[in-house]
Amino acid sequence: MRSLLATASSLVAQQSNAERILSGRATPSHDYDLIHQRIEVGNFDWDATSFDGNVTTTLVSLRPGLDSIVLDMGRRLAVRSVTGARSAPLRFTRPGDTIVVRLAKPAGFRDTVRFTIDYQGRITHGRGLYFFKAEPGRPRHHQQVYSGGGTDGNPNWIPTYGAPHDKATWDLIARVPAALTVVSNGRLVSDRPDPPARGARAGRPPKPRTHTVRWSQERPASTYLISLVAAPLRKVTERWRDVPVDYYVYSEDGPKVRPLFGVTPDMMETFTRLTGVKYPWVKYSQTVVRDFIGGMENVGATTLVDWLPDARAYRDRPWYRQSLIPHELAHQWFGNYVTTENWSNYWLNEGLAEFMAGQYWGARHGRHAEDDFYLDEYRRFMAADSRRRVPLAAFNSNNVYTKGALVMQMLKKHLGPERFWAAINRYLTRHAFGNATSDDLRRAVLHVTGKNLDWFWDQWIYAAGYPELTVTPAYDSVSGTLALTVRQTQMDTARADSAGARFITPAVFQGPVTVRVGTAAGDVRKRVRLDRREQLIEISGLKAQPSMVVFDENNAMLKALTFEQPTRWLANQLSRDPDLWNRSWVIDQLAGRTGDSLAASALAQAARGSDYYLSRAQAVAALRGFPLAVALPTLEAAMRDTSATVREAAATTLGAVGGARAHAAALGAWKRDPSYAVRASALTAVALIDSVRSRPQVLAGLSTPSYRDVIQNAAIAAAARSPDSTLIDGLEKILGEQQLPSLALATLASRGDTQALTALVRHRDDSRPWVRRWVLEAIEEQLEKTP
Ligand SMILES: [Zn+2]
């Protein structure tokens, strides 16, 4: 699963079910082995959000005298009948979100049991299934129904065993209107038109023609990966080796398919090569749907949000291709082939999938691209950890993606790629089509390398936090020795939560780091093991005084680093250190030295000449506080950088710097830049520098289309900061395009803007139902905020 929460730049809060409380802290006990489910659904009703279901479950008893079976089944599913062998009715009860089926006679140990549950599902949209009607007049809003799946979704529409540790096979048979394509897991068995509905009564409109589609998942998988999508979709297909690779999109999105999804076969090849395990399913499909939470790795049949980038959006490296596609694909190994045994080890799914996405870009574009991916994870991990500190392997951990990826990258650096990938191969093959815990991964490393990494697992996976290191240097020129005092300052302040859980932050983190000392007479490296709260590292034999000290070359340890250094050392490191985390740390140090001309020139040099765009962009952003005479020429040069990320950082910094020259540079970018993100930042900058003179640009921005509406959103934000009557008219004109204009008008109205209020009131009765909905929601939201 990959939710948008972490990356959405929209001002509108994203509704998401990704933050639902997971159920299943520990592996639950049950007394059968789920073998197969035949799931038949039909009669979907988009007005009532209902459907009919018929599920035949085959399982094997795991105890003598098994007289009743408990399945997970949402309470809103109305059971019509439960029948056993020869259609004999069986008694059942419905405690909570379960069904208890009483068998006609007790089953013995290892006896096979089969029964059928016939039911009507009346669903709350978004709980189990998502129903969408077509909205005439609204582009791309097609009729569809799909399942959410994930950690607690499927029992809300089918009776099944919901926990991840009992794998089964299944058939999914869906009868839907003829215009809708059905996509599910496994192999497409058949797709047949149904005979016309009989007995159409006079006065009733004839029912639309339907077809029945049957898919078969023939290799065992966890039931949270069962998927159904029915939507008007067009299939674009290619192959990777002997595996069909299918993309299901709306017909109008045809031209966007290959630039986006065309990377998939190469990713399948790369993941196969790295793990030594061939893509394990009979096909791979990626299907786009409306208003999805991001992506869900349903086995062999990933579901994705329908935001296909257009050609221009690739200048801004869209998250969709960068993270979403490789992440969900990696789950086909990590999560689907080998699955966490319970949700407390969820990081084995999410952390490893997230890690693999970075590995793909590293394999394709080299070291900087790999560092780039994990630097982003690092930032998001630090932000999450500062809100709530939880271990990686913990129920409801907030860092399963970010810290999971970072810890795997550390492990890879620690073991080296050969041993690391051999351990991953052992983990995957040992638990193929099965389940694993965090300790199973440790044992795979032990088996392959002979190394007991208990210490690594204890501090990085079972304990919380990270080392906060303070390094103090002292150089003795007589003996040519550099002494570094390293103190670990992290505090264990956590108290037990309401459930009694308390997580330890270790007083001491252990691990190897390399110190690299640069001198005029060459570089000296020393590898040391950190293993004490305070320790002294001595690097002797230096033939000249240090001109650079890199603490933890290659960033082998996840950490926060405090290390006061002369600007000269930092400047040298910035030009010489290839590691992006290290460079980024150096840039942060230099950014605060705004009165230091050497810091300014080091940043300016990196902004213009660094060999990777991310370092250039960070250096550009760091110039914000420096004197204009230093910053402006570099920012103007950065506006001509080949990378949109650098130009975007420059435009944002121009907005912060202000003044006529900055305004002119930002205005030029707004008019001419080919990137959506750069134009959005430039528009924001222009409006921040001069809100009155920028009105024509903001007005134009309101009606400028862009991927994910980045330009329109920047214009809406500018209009809300500094409204006038033309801009309010402009907001009113685009009320039908997305919800943000309604929210902006409601905010303005709550501040006493009567024109905004009048506009909103006028649209409470808008002819477009979605506009009425948005306007009412926006008004309600403002009322809630007003005391
Ligand atoms: Zn995921």
Residues whose N, C-alpha, C, O or C-beta is under 5 A from the ligand:
A	BS01	ZN	M1 R2 E350 A353
